[in-house]
């Protein structure tokens, strides 16, 4: 259990996968399942410097005092998002934290808007709701987007990613059939960078959290509005949050935070321990950085997923 919010820098924890920030909210408790937000950044934050991902978006919002009661994942890519690799990060977190799989959300802008559309179209049965700003799509089929609540926002004065890129997504969805789960807002006179303010609005997260996979109808909540006037005051009530502890996951403190431990007994094997603790040998090996044929010494402590 955490008694304060923590922000983990997770580097090289997934082989050939994305590095990412992992925000765990204050008073996290394994007995209470938390919703999960996946934030996908735009091209300006690409590269190999994970600190870039904190320049704007969901992680920056909580660091500046926005109260978001969810686990937040913010991966970094060099250029472009691969849906399968995004979901690898989510599954890695899901294997280690108590998350509500019915409340997994994806949000992004610009290149991250493209990534959001691509992930939602590829995994509509796993994403409870998605919000894509000033983006488009790269995946071939977009029919899956009609299966989940989706909010697309684009400014008409966007010179970086023309509003026609979002319109093309909407047109493809229309060609697939029923678009009753879609909201598409063209914000008159709004440019590309202005939409970064959406990450700092309470309304953004309230809208996301109002959807769940447990709702068999996948109903779209149309009770929220985001406009230029609202974005104008997006930072008005924010202040720096000094209560978030930043930790490198690969340090001992980060690697063991919030985890269960198991003390090896005589006759134990990794397979036996995995079965008894409802996990897999691969996960145990990954967490403890040991090989599957590692010799277990009686009394050795192993970290287990929650």
N, C-alpha and C positions, 0 to 999 in steps of 0.2 A: 504493500500500500504506500502511495506517495502522500505526503502531507503538504507538499508544495508543488507547483507546476514545474515540469522539467522539459528541456529541449535537448534532444540527443542529436549529435552529428554522427550519422551512420555512413561510414566510408568502407568500401570493400567488404561488405557483409553479405552481398549476393554475388556469386560468381558471374561475371560478364553482365551484371545488372547495373541499375542506376544507383548512385549514391543519393542520400536523401536526408532531410531533416525530419525528425519525429517529435511532435509536441504531445505531451501527456498532461492533461489538465490537473489542476489542484484537487487534492482529495481523491485521486484515482483509487479505486478499490476493485480487486478482482471479482468481488461478489456483484458488482454492478456493471452491466455491459454498456459500453459507450458507443455512440455513433462515430463514424469515421469520415473525414473529409480528405479527398485527394486534390491538392492544388497543383496545377500544371502551369509552369511559367512560360513567358514569351521568349522570343529569340534573344533579346538583350541580356538575359540572365544565363544564357548557355555557356558551356565551358567545363572546366575542371576545378573551378574555385567555388566550393559549396556555399561560401559566405555570400556569393552573389544572389542566391535564392532568397535571402532575407531583405533584399532591397525594396520589394513591394509584395503584396499578396497576403495570404492568410497568416503566414508565420509573422510577418511584419505587423499585421493587425493585432495579434495577441501580444506581441512585444510592446506595442504602443497602447495597450490597455483595453482592447476590445475583448469582452468576455465571451468566449466561444467554448461551450461545454462539450467538447468533442476531442477525440484523438485526431491530430492533423498530420498528414504526410505530405511532404514537399520534395519530390525528387528533382534531380538535375539531369538534363540531357545536353549533349553536344550540339545536336541540331535535329529537330523533329522528334515526334513521340511514337513509340511502338506500343500498341495496346497490350500485347502480351507481356511486355517488360514492365509496364505500369502495374498490371495485375500481379506480377511476381512480387513487387514491393508490397502491395496490399496483403497478399497471402503470407508474406514473411512476417508482417506486423500482426496479422490475425493469428498466427501460430504462437505468438508470444504474449499477446494482450487479450483481455476480456473485451471483445468488441461485439456490437450488435450488427450481425450480418444483414439484417433487414434494413439497416440505415447507413448504407455506404453511398457517399455522394462524390461527384466529380465536378470541379469548377476550374476554369482557366480562361485566359484572354490571349488574343493574337495567336502565336504559334500554339500556346496553351489552349486557345479556343478550338483550334484544329484538333489538338490531342483529345480534348474533352468530347468533341463530336465523334471522333474515331473510337474512343473507348466505349462510349455509350452505345454506339451502333453495333459494336462487336460483342458487348456484354450487357444487353438490356435486361437480362434476367438477374443480374447481380448489382446493378446500379439503381438505387432507389429514386434518384432524381439528379439532373445535371443542369449546369448553367454555363453556357458558352458565349463569350463576348468577343466581338470583332474577329471572328475566326472563319473557318470553312471546313472542308473535309478532304481527306486523302484516301480513305478506304473506298472500295468499289461499291459495296452495297450499303445503303442508308435506311433500308426498310425497318431495321431493328429500332430506329429512333422513334417510330410510332408507338412502340410498346411501353415507353416510360415517360414520366413528366419531364419536359425539357423546356428551358427558357433560353432563347437566343436573343442577344442584345447587340445592336450595331449602330454606330453613329453615321449619319449621312455625309458628314464632312471628313470621313476617314480617308486619308491619302496614302496610308501604309497598307492597309488591307481593305479594298473597296467593299462597300456594303453588298455588292453583287455576289460576293463569296458566300455570305450567309444566305442570301436569297436563293442561291443555287442549291443549298442544303434543303431549304424549305420546299423548293420546287421538286426536288427528288423525293422528299417525304410525301408530298401531295400525289406524286405519281404512284407511290406505293399504296395509297388508300387513306384511311382515317387519320387525320391529324388533330384530333380533339385533345390530345395530351401535349400540344405544343403552344407556347406563347412566343411570338416574334415581335420585338419592339425595334423600330427604326427611330432613333433619337435624332431629331432635326438639329442640324448645326453642331453636333457633337463630334469631336475629333478622336483620333486613335487612343492617345494617352489618357484622355479624360475617364475612360471606363475603368482604369485601375482603381478609381475611388469606390467602385462597387464592393471591393473586398473589405472595406472598412465600415460598411453599413450593417446595422443590426438586421434590417429587413432581409438582407441576402441570406443570412443563416436561419432566420425564422422560416423563410420560404423553403429552404432545403429540408430543414428538420420536420416540416409539416407533411413530408412524404415518407412512406415506408413500403417495403416489399410485402409486408404483412397485409396490406390493403390489396385484395385480389383484383379490384377494379382499376388499380393504378391511377386513381383520380388525380387530375391536375388542380392544384390550388391557384385560383385566379384572384385571390383577395389581396395580392401585393402589387405595388407599383414602384418602379424605379425610373426616375426622370432626372433631367438636368438640374432642376431646383433642389432635389434631394441630395444629389451628389455634391452640390456646392458646399454643403455643411458636413460632409462625410467625416472630416477630421476634428470637428468642433469640440466633441466631448472626449477626445483621446488624451492620454498622458502616458509617459513611459512606465512600464511595469517592471519594477525592480525585484519582484518576487519570483521570477522565472530563473531556475538554475540551468545553465548551459553545460552540458556534459558530453565528452567524447565517448561514443558507445564502446570503442575498443579499449578504453581504460577499464580497470577492474570494476569501478563503481558503476559505469554505464552498462557493462555487460551483465552484471548481476542484479541491477535495479528491478525490484518488483517480482523477481523470479522465485519459484519454489526450489528447494534443494532436496537431493536424495543422497543418503549415506549408503554406500555400497556394502552389502552383506555377503557372507560366505555363500557361494553357489550362484550369485547373481551373474547374469549376462545382459548385454545391452538389449537384446530382444525381449528378455523377461522384464526388464525395467520399463521398456517402452510400452509393452502390453499392459502392465499393471498401472501405468500412469497415463494411459489413453493418449499416447503420442507415437512417434516413429523413431527408429534408430537414426535415420538421417538427420532429423531435427535435433536429437540429443547430441549427435556428433558435431553438427554445425554450431550449436550454442557453446559447447565446451571445447571446440577446436581440437577434436580427437578423431582418429581414424576408426572405421567400423570394426577393425580387428584389434583395437587397442586392448591391452591387458588391464583388467580392473583390479585394483588393490582394495582389500577390505578396509573400510573406514574412509575411502576417498569420497569427497563430496562432488556430486554432479548437479549442474544447473538444469532445471526443467522448465518447459514453457508453462504459462499459467493455464 
